[in-house]
Amino acid sequence: MQCPYCSNPLDFAGARFKGELTTEEWCRVFREAHDLGVVQLGLSGGEPTLRPDLTELVRCAKQLGLYSTLVTSAYRLKRARLAELKDAGLDHVQISVQAADAELSDRIAGATSFDDKMAAYHATRELGFPLTVNVVLHRENLHQVEAMIRLAERLGAERIELANTQFYGWALHNRAALMPSKAQLAAGWEVVQRERRRLGNRLEIIWVLPDYHEAFPKPCMGGWGNAYITITPAGEVWPCHAAGRIKTLTFANVRDHPLSWIWHESDAFTRFRGDGWMPEPCRSCERKTKDFGGCRCQAFLIAGDAAVTDPVCSLSPHRPLIDAVVAQVEDGDGGNAESAAWTYRAAPASRLLSGG
Amino acid sequence: MTPRVAAKARLQWDGLRNRHILLYPEGLVALNPTAAEILGLCDGQHTVEEIVTALSSKYESAEITTDVQTLLAGLAAKGLVTYDA
């Protein structure tokens, strides 16, 4: 899969992500996480089904009582593998799809994958897994919101997550080609509201707001170092899946330190925990307990400083940088000419872009 | 009306928090001891009336019926409890 909005780091093909943790190391880390109070485990990537020992990892998680979720593209994922994971105790499956029809979905994915996904959706339901359909929304597929909800309904999914693109990793690199117009977003949101009324609790529709188009930032990760840990394939520990890009932080590795020390003591986790780090306008703002100053990664990526207010906030002095990007779409021709300009997420492009 | 904990949810003891929790995709509900006891009986084998009777024999409270109904209605709305026909 080569989706141009991938939240993976641009340098995913580089040395930083080589030397994956072994089965034994992962199981030890799961135990350390459990002992810290973690109850939810998301097996993500990259593509977690590329790990030959995935079933063993699920079994470790099950023994600890972790509620495990497989987040997969389902590319080349067969029913037998899903059945094996079910037997090992996997609790929940999330499968992405890029659009509601094969042609568009495969074009966005950069891989012929739609049929694999449909087969995996059916296998997931037949095996009795709760199923979440994951869709990332952007300029090229926002017109299909209704079709995607109908697809999830037909598949018998419990949930569909319609996540507007957040601009990190490859999505930030491809921002000009992915940024939707205000009209597209308004139309999508209208469909979501209508379908929620129609479906009631038969299908949960999660709509993740497009933060560039909001007046206030998202409460990113429920606060820095508050409820979430990302561990990279090579064992680096990040407060979220994008934090590794913040060059002014140092990240510890589970090969060198206990997870408990990393959580409680390490630079990366303590730097922005709580509100002591906050500058104005956050410091005196009553919203700081709701949005925690927004996203540290976005502050670093847009304003060049992870310790300032999220530039998405209308109170931020950096908000004009966001407004300019949004305005480009509104002033342009709808962006069709630019749509071919995105770079697919792939190893050669990763090495080229990160100079590795 | 025979309630059961939905297939996507799992009721388990959390030794660290010293209480039962109900886990489901990307979330959890922390349960007080009474709620945990009620959910423990939501196995498709007990009707709502039987659950109320079982709890009434252990706890002297006039509100047991309401407590059970409120808890189950709240969890059913989240799809965490289903009813067998």
Contacts between the chains, C-beta under 8 A, distances in Angstrom:
chain1	res1	chain2	res2	distance
A	35	B	16	7.6
A	37	B	16	5.1
A	37	B	17	7.2
A	39	B	14	7.0
A	39	B	21	6.7
A	39	B	23	6.0
A	39	B	28	5.8
A	40	B	23	7.3
A	40	B	26	6.5
A	40	B	27	7.8
A	40	B	28	7.3
A	65	B	12	5.5
A	65	B	14	7.9
A	67	B	10	6.3
A	67	B	23	4.1
A	67	B	24	7.5
A	67	B	25	7.8
A	67	B	28	7.7
A	69	B	25	6.4
A	69	B	26	6.9
A	91	B	8	7.7
A	91	B	10	6.8
A	91	B	23	7.7
A	91	B	25	7.7
A	92	B	8	6.7
A	92	B	25	4.6
A	128	B	7	6.2
A	130	B	7	6.7
A	130	B	8	3.4
A	130	B	24	7.9
A	130	B	25	5.7
A	132	B	25	6.2
A	158	B	8	6.0
A	158	B	25	7.0
A	158	B	79	6.9
A	159	B	25	6.7
A	201	B	77	6.3
A	201	B	78	7.5
A	201	B	79	5.4
A	204	B	79	7.1
